[in-house]
Amino acid sequence: MPRLSPWLMGAAFALLPLAAVAQDAAAPRDVKIGYLSLENDARYDTRQYLGIVLDPLRRPEPGAVLGLEDLAILGEAGGFKATLDAQQATDVAGLVAKVNDMVGAGERFIITDLEADILDQVAAQTRDLKVTLINATASEDFLRERCYPNLLHTAASDRQLADSFVQLLRVRNWTRVLVLYGQAPRDKVLADTFVASAERMRLSIADTRQVTLSTDSESMEENNTLLVTGGVDYDVIYIADTQGDYARYLPYATQLPRPVIGSTGLDAAEWQWTWERDGAAQVSSRFQKLTGDLHMNGADWSTWVAAKSVMTAYGKSRKTEPDEIDAWLRGPRFNVDGSKGYQLNFRPWDGQMRMPITLSTEDAVIAAAPLDGFEHQVNTLDSLGTDEPEHLCK
């Protein structure tokens, strides 16, 4: 075997450090995306009525996992590898401490799965940190009115959902609405939001009535569905019943043969698993495979698109400084494909993601808002939700 000359051996050894440098330069940088939730979140408790276990809500963390997986190739092309850092705490103080720890570990974006009042406190107590919280599960409008500089929203707002219903009613010419709402304070908020949206579109509210489902004989008689829906003429019934105890008995049990929308019947949401256009079927299929046959719902989509948004900002901004990446995410050049036929981005005035809304039954999409004929001078998606001229910080 021929021996290498001393010159060649020296050259080879000299190149070793350069090869190591090249290998280090090619190594992707690690990016951690936070995911924060409440350990004992009552929204996910098992619900039952008279011994009947009702379908519970489920935690939507798999949506965020899928969002990272779907854009892993973008990460490779952009020179970074993203991982999801899921953290939980039992109260607001613990959640705030988790945010501080995550920021200290270099995490700039945290997807939140928190109830609105809790998220309100967490956002207020962390507003001065170098972090952006992305609200994926709280639809309350008051969060959009807080104008927190550190808060964006991929969960659809109450106003977006209400406007979607109203657009459909206007197109169908169902202009007289009977509004029902349950006992929970949240039910009244949803009913008021719908009424305000309906009145903006010049629909007529036939009446607004509170309902309850009780085993007390007198209350049961007063809240009989035939009585509750009688004595007035209407084209459609809207019901806000977040517990679902009354709403599930309403369809096919009304005084007049009319459709029901809201908490039962026709639903408005960020996503419906039977949507087949715009690559949606493939998204639902990947989610189903990831979760072992679960159907993707609105909250799953909101966490998915939140993760995709962060991945897109890191991959397409061509920036490495966190401040620049955050500015790009919020800026006019940002858009993300939500598999709903539009390129989506965040409104600068309230941090809300512009998005279409599906109007669907349990197993079929009936329509998707914005519907044909509803235009806007800036962006058609701004026909849903609070527009810039009417937005106020509170």
C-alpha positions as CSV (number, residue, x, y, z in Angstrom):
1,M,0.0,0.0,0.0
2,P,1.5,3.3,-1.0
3,R,2.3,5.8,1.7
4,L,0.9,9.3,1.6
5,S,3.5,12.0,1.3
6,P,4.0,14.2,4.3
7,W,2.6,17.2,2.4
8,L,-0.7,15.3,1.6
9,M,-1.0,14.1,5.1
10,G,-0.6,17.6,6.4
11,A,-3.1,18.9,4.0
12,A,-5.6,16.2,5.0
13,F,-5.2,17.0,8.7
14,A,-5.5,20.7,7.9
15,L,-8.9,20.2,6.2
16,L,-10.4,18.3,9.2
17,P,-11.3,21.5,11.2
18,L,-12.9,23.0,8.0
19,A,-15.0,19.9,7.6
20,A,-16.1,20.1,11.2
21,V,-17.0,23.8,10.7
22,A,-19.0,22.9,7.6
23,Q,-20.8,20.2,9.5
24,D,-21.7,22.5,12.3
25,A,-22.9,25.2,9.9
26,A,-25.2,22.6,8.2
27,A,-26.7,21.5,11.5
28,P,-30.2,22.8,11.9
29,R,-30.9,25.2,14.8
30,D,-33.3,24.0,17.4
31,V,-36.6,25.9,17.7
32,K,-38.9,25.2,20.6
33,I,-42.6,26.1,20.3
34,G,-44.5,26.3,23.6
35,Y,-47.9,24.8,24.3
36,L,-49.6,25.8,27.5
37,S,-52.7,24.4,29.1
38,L,-54.5,24.1,32.5
39,E,-54.0,20.8,34.2
40,N,-57.5,20.7,35.7
41,D,-59.4,22.5,32.9
42,A,-63.1,22.1,33.6
43,R,-64.0,22.4,29.9
44,Y,-62.6,18.8,29.5
45,D,-64.4,17.2,32.4
46,T,-66.8,14.4,31.7
47,R,-70.4,15.7,31.5
48,Q,-73.5,13.8,32.2
49,Y,-77.2,14.4,32.7
50,L,-79.5,12.0,34.6
51,G,-76.8,9.3,34.3
52,I,-76.3,9.8,30.6
53,V,-72.6,10.5,29.7
54,L,-72.5,13.3,27.1
55,D,-69.7,13.6,24.6
56,P,-67.0,15.6,26.3
57,L,-64.7,18.1,24.7
58,R,-61.1,16.8,24.2
59,R,-57.8,18.6,24.5
60,P,-56.6,19.7,21.0
61,E,-52.8,19.3,21.5
62,P,-52.6,16.7,18.6
63,G,-53.5,19.5,16.2
64,A,-50.3,21.4,17.2
65,V,-48.3,18.2,16.8
66,L,-49.7,17.7,13.3
67,G,-48.9,21.3,12.4
68,L,-45.2,20.8,13.2
69,E,-45.1,17.5,11.3
70,D,-46.8,19.0,8.2
71,L,-44.2,21.7,7.9
72,A,-41.1,19.8,8.9
73,I,-39.8,20.0,5.4
74,L,-40.1,23.8,5.5
75,G,-38.0,23.6,8.7
76,E,-35.3,21.6,7.0
77,A,-35.2,24.0,4.1
78,G,-35.0,26.9,6.5
79,G,-32.3,25.4,8.6
80,F,-34.2,24.7,11.8
81,K,-35.9,21.8,13.6
82,A,-39.0,22.5,15.6
83,T,-40.2,20.6,18.7
84,L,-43.3,21.2,20.8
85,D,-42.8,21.9,24.5
86,A,-46.1,21.1,26.2
87,Q,-46.5,22.4,29.7
88,Q,-49.3,22.5,32.2
89,A,-50.0,24.2,35.6
90,T,-52.9,24.1,38.0
91,D,-53.6,27.8,38.4
92,V,-52.8,31.3,37.0
93,A,-49.7,31.7,39.1
94,G,-48.3,28.4,37.9
95,L,-49.1,29.2,34.3
96,V,-47.4,32.6,34.5
97,A,-44.4,30.9,36.1
98,K,-44.4,28.4,33.2
99,V,-44.4,31.2,30.6
100,N,-41.4,32.8,32.4
101,D,-39.6,29.5,32.3
102,M,-40.4,28.9,28.7
103,V,-39.2,32.4,27.7
104,G,-36.0,31.8,29.7
105,A,-35.5,28.6,27.7
106,G,-35.6,30.7,24.5
107,E,-39.2,30.0,23.5
108,R,-40.7,33.0,21.7
109,F,-44.1,31.6,20.7
110,I,-46.5,29.7,23.0
111,I,-49.8,28.2,21.8
112,T,-52.4,28.4,24.6
113,D,-55.3,26.1,25.3
114,L,-56.8,28.1,28.1
115,E,-60.3,29.3,29.2
116,A,-60.8,33.0,28.4
117,D,-60.8,34.4,32.0
118,I,-57.6,32.5,32.8
119,L,-55.9,33.5,29.5
120,D,-56.9,37.1,30.2
121,Q,-54.9,37.0,33.5
122,V,-51.9,35.2,32.0
123,A,-51.7,37.6,29.0
124,A,-51.9,40.6,31.4
125,Q,-49.1,39.3,33.7
126,T,-46.8,38.4,30.8
127,R,-47.4,41.3,28.5
128,D,-43.9,42.8,29.1
129,L,-42.1,39.6,28.2
130,K,-40.5,38.8,24.9
131,V,-43.2,36.3,24.0
132,T,-46.3,35.9,21.8
133,L,-49.2,33.9,23.1
134,I,-51.4,32.4,20.4
135,N,-54.9,31.7,21.7
136,A,-56.3,28.6,20.1
137,T,-59.4,27.7,22.1
138,A,-61.0,30.8,23.6
139,S,-63.6,32.6,21.3
140,E,-64.7,35.3,23.7
141,D,-64.7,38.8,22.0
142,F,-63.5,40.6,25.2
143,L,-60.0,39.0,24.7
144,R,-59.8,40.7,21.3
145,E,-60.8,44.0,22.9
146,R,-58.0,43.9,25.5
147,C,-55.4,44.8,22.8
148,Y,-52.6,42.9,24.6
149,P,-49.4,43.3,22.5
150,N,-48.4,39.7,23.3
151,L,-51.7,38.0,22.2
152,L,-52.8,36.6,18.8
153,H,-55.9,34.4,18.1
154,T,-56.4,31.4,15.9
155,A,-59.6,30.5,17.6
156,A,-62.6,32.1,15.8
157,S,-64.2,34.9,17.7
158,D,-67.8,34.9,18.9
159,R,-68.4,37.7,16.4
160,Q,-67.0,35.7,13.5
161,L,-69.2,32.8,14.3
162,A,-72.3,34.9,14.7
163,D,-71.7,36.8,11.5
164,S,-71.4,33.5,9.7
165,F,-74.8,32.4,10.9
166,V,-76.3,35.7,9.9
167,Q,-74.8,35.6,6.4
168,L,-76.5,32.3,5.8
169,L,-79.8,33.5,7.2
170,R,-79.7,36.5,4.9
171,V,-78.9,34.4,1.8
172,R,-81.7,31.9,2.6
173,N,-84.0,34.9,3.4
174,W,-84.8,33.5,6.8
175,T,-85.2,36.9,8.3
176,R,-87.3,36.3,11.5
177,V,-85.3,34.6,14.3
178,L,-86.5,33.3,17.7
179,V,-83.5,33.5,20.1
180,L,-83.2,31.1,23.0
181,Y,-80.4,30.9,25.6
182,G,-79.6,28.8,28.6
183,Q,-78.8,29.5,32.3
184,A,-75.0,29.9,32.0
185,P,-73.7,33.5,31.8
186,R,-71.8,32.5,28.7
187,D,-75.1,31.6,27.0
188,K,-76.4,35.2,27.4
189,V,-73.2,36.6,25.9
190,L,-73.5,34.3,22.9
191,A,-77.1,35.3,22.4
192,D,-76.4,39.0,22.7
193,T,-73.6,38.7,20.2
194,F,-75.9,36.9,17.7
195,V,-78.7,39.4,18.2
196,A,-76.3,42.3,17.6
197,S,-75.0,40.7,14.4
198,A,-78.5,39.9,13.2
199,E,-79.6,43.5,13.8
200,R,-76.6,44.8,11.8
201,M,-77.8,42.7,8.9
202,R,-81.4,43.9,9.4
203,L,-82.8,40.6,10.5
204,S,-85.8,40.6,12.8
205,I,-85.6,39.1,16.3
206,A,-89.1,37.6,16.9
207,D,-88.4,37.2,20.6
208,T,-85.5,36.4,23.0
209,R,-86.3,33.8,25.7
210,Q,-84.3,32.1,28.5
211,V,-84.7,28.3,28.9
212,T,-83.7,25.8,31.5
213,L,-83.7,22.0,31.8
214,S,-84.8,21.0,35.3
215,T,-86.3,17.9,37.0
216,D,-88.7,20.2,38.9
217,S,-92.2,19.6,37.6
218,E,-93.2,23.3,37.4
219,S,-90.0,24.2,35.6
220,M,-90.3,21.3,33.2
221,E,-93.8,22.5,32.2
222,E,-92.7,26.1,31.7
223,N,-89.8,24.9,29.6
224,N,-91.6,22.5,27.4
225,T,-90.2,22.9,24.0
226,L,-93.6,23.4,22.4
227,L,-94.5,26.2,24.8
228,V,-91.1,27.8,24.6
229,T,-91.2,28.0,20.8
230,G,-94.9,28.9,20.6
231,G,-96.9,32.2,20.5
232,V,-94.7,33.9,17.9
233,D,-93.9,33.5,14.2
234,Y,-90.3,32.9,13.0
235,D,-88.3,31.4,10.2
236,V,-85.5,29.9,12.3
237,I,-84.5,29.3,15.9
238,Y,-81.1,30.2,17.3
239,I,-80.1,28.7,20.6
240,A,-77.1,29.4,22.8
241,D,-76.8,26.5,25.3
242,T,-73.1,25.8,26.1
243,Q,-74.0,22.9,28.4
244,G,-76.2,21.4,25.7
245,D,-78.7,20.0,28.2
246,Y,-81.7,21.8,26.7
247,A,-80.5,22.3,23.1
248,R,-80.3,18.6,22.4
249,Y,-84.0,18.2,22.9
250,L,-85.0,21.1,20.6
251,P,-84.8,19.9,17.0
252,Y,-88.0,18.3,15.8
253,A,-89.7,19.4,19.0
254,T,-90.6,23.0,18.1
255,Q,-94.1,24.5,17.8
256,L,-93.4,25.4,14.2
257,P,-91.5,23.2,11.7
258,R,-88.4,25.4,11.6
259,P,-84.6,24.8,11.4
260,V,-82.5,25.2,14.5
261,I,-79.0,26.7,14.6
262,G,-76.4,27.5,17.2
263,S,-75.6,25.0,20.0
264,T,-77.5,22.2,18.1
265,G,-78.6,21.6,14.6
266,L,-76.4,23.8,12.3
267,D,-73.1,24.7,13.9
268,A,-70.5,27.4,13.1
269,A,-66.9,26.4,13.7
270,E,-63.3,26.8,12.4
271,W,-63.4,23.3,10.9
272,Q,-65.6,20.4,10.1
273,W,-64.0,17.0,9.3
274,T,-66.3,16.4,6.3
275,W,-65.0,19.5,4.4
276,E,-63.5,18.1,1.2
277,R,-62.2,21.1,-0.8
278,D,-58.8,22.9,-0.7
279,G,-56.9,19.9,0.6
280,A,-59.1,19.7,3.7
281,A,-59.7,15.9,3.3
282,Q,-56.0,15.2,3.4
283,V,-55.6,17.3,6.6
284,S,-58.4,15.5,8.3
285,S,-57.0,12.1,7.1
286,R,-53.6,12.9,8.6
287,F,-55.1,14.0,11.8
288,Q,-57.2,10.8,12.0
289,K,-54.1,8.7,11.4
290,L,-52.2,10.6,14.1
291,T,-54.9,10.3,16.7
292,G,-56.1,6.8,16.1
293,D,-59.3,7.6,14.2
294,L,-60.5,10.9,15.8
295,H,-62.3,13.4,13.7
296,M,-60.6,16.8,13.5
297,N,-62.8,19.6,15.0
298,G,-62.6,23.4,15.3
299,A,-60.2,23.5,18.2
300,D,-57.9,20.9,16.6
301,W,-57.7,23.0,13.5
302,S,-57.0,26.2,15.5
303,T,-54.0,24.6,17.3
304,W,-52.9,23.1,13.9
305,V,-52.9,26.4,12.2
306,A,-51.3,28.1,15.1
307,A,-48.3,25.7,14.9
308,K,-48.3,26.1,11.1
309,S,-48.2,29.9,11.5
310,V,-45.2,29.8,13.7
311,M,-43.4,27.3,11.4
312,T,-44.2,29.5,8.4
313,A,-42.9,32.6,10.1
314,Y,-39.6,30.9,11.0
315,G,-39.3,29.2,7.5
316,K,-40.4,32.0,5.1
317,S,-39.3,35.2,6.9
318,R,-35.7,34.3,6.3
319,K,-35.0,35.9,9.7
320,T,-33.1,34.5,12.6
321,E,-33.8,37.2,15.2
322,P,-36.9,36.5,17.3
323,D,-38.1,40.1,17.1
324,E,-37.9,40.1,13.3
325,I,-39.7,36.8,13.1
326,D,-42.5,38.0,15.4
327,A,-42.9,41.2,13.3
328,W,-43.1,39.2,10.1
329,L,-45.8,36.9,11.6
330,R,-47.9,40.0,12.4
331,G,-47.1,41.8,9.1
332,P,-48.8,42.1,5.7
333,R,-46.4,39.7,4.0
334,F,-47.3,36.8,6.2
335,N,-49.9,34.2,5.1
336,V,-50.6,30.6,5.9
337,D,-52.6,27.9,4.1
338,G,-55.4,26.7,6.3
339,S,-56.8,24.3,3.7
340,K,-60.0,26.4,3.5
341,G,-59.5,28.2,0.1
342,Y,-58.0,31.4,1.4
343,Q,-54.5,32.5,2.5
344,L,-54.9,33.5,6.2
345,N,-53.2,36.1,8.3
346,F,-53.7,38.2,11.4
347,R,-55.6,41.4,11.7
348,P,-53.4,44.2,13.0
349,W,-56.1,45.8,15.1
350,D,-57.1,42.9,17.3
351,G,-54.7,40.0,16.5
352,Q,-57.5,37.8,15.2
353,M,-56.7,35.5,12.4
354,R,-58.8,36.1,9.3
355,M,-60.6,32.8,8.4
356,P,-63.6,31.2,6.7
357,I,-66.1,29.6,9.0
358,T,-67.8,26.2,8.2
359,L,-71.6,25.9,8.8
360,S,-72.3,22.3,9.3
361,T,-74.4,19.5,10.7
362,E,-72.8,16.7,12.6
363,D,-71.6,15.0,9.4
364,A,-71.9,17.5,6.5
365,V,-70.8,21.0,5.6
366,I,-73.8,23.0,4.4
367,A,-72.0,26.2,3.6
368,A,-68.8,28.1,4.3
369,A,-68.7,31.8,5.2
370,P,-68.1,34.4,3.9
371,L,-70.9,33.5,1.5
372,D,-71.2,34.8,-2.1
373,G,-72.4,38.4,-2.2
374,F,-70.7,39.5,1.1
375,E,-67.8,41.7,0.1
376,H,-65.4,44.0,1.9
377,Q,-63.3,46.9,0.7
378,V,-60.1,45.5,2.0
379,N,-60.4,41.7,2.5
380,T,-63.5,39.5,2.0
381,L,-62.7,37.7,5.2
382,D,-63.2,41.0,7.1
383,S,-66.9,40.6,6.5
384,L,-66.7,38.2,9.4
385,G,-65.9,39.6,12.9
386,T,-65.1,43.0,14.2
387,D,-63.9,45.4,11.5
388,E,-61.2,47.9,12.1
389,P,-63.5,51.0,12.3
390,E,-65.6,49.5,15.0
391,H,-62.8,48.0,17.1
392,L,-62.2,49.5,20.5
393,C,-59.6,48.6,23.1
394,K,-61.3,48.0,26.5
